[in-house]
Amino acid sequence: GIANNPKEWRLYQHLGYIYWRNENYPKAAEVYEKGSQIENAPVFMKMMVAQMRTQGGSRQTARAIYEQMAK
């Protein structure tokens, strides 16, 4: 999806989620960072970069991810 829609930040959000669920926090941070650089990407994407690098497996991070995905 990203290859055909590189300007869709939500695709990066979903890919970051997949890496997060697989406990690959460095890769999740990388994907969220790429997505955060897309025009009109929400601030949440930048916040997730920091969360993945510092608290990838925390409940607080999980809550933030699920809250954003529900929007």
Secondary structure as UniProt FT lines:
FT   TURN            2..4
FT   TURN            6..7
FT   HELIX           9..21
FT   TURN            22..23
FT   HELIX           25..36
FT   TURN            39..40
FT   HELIX           43..55
FT   TURN            56..57
FT   HELIX           59..69
//
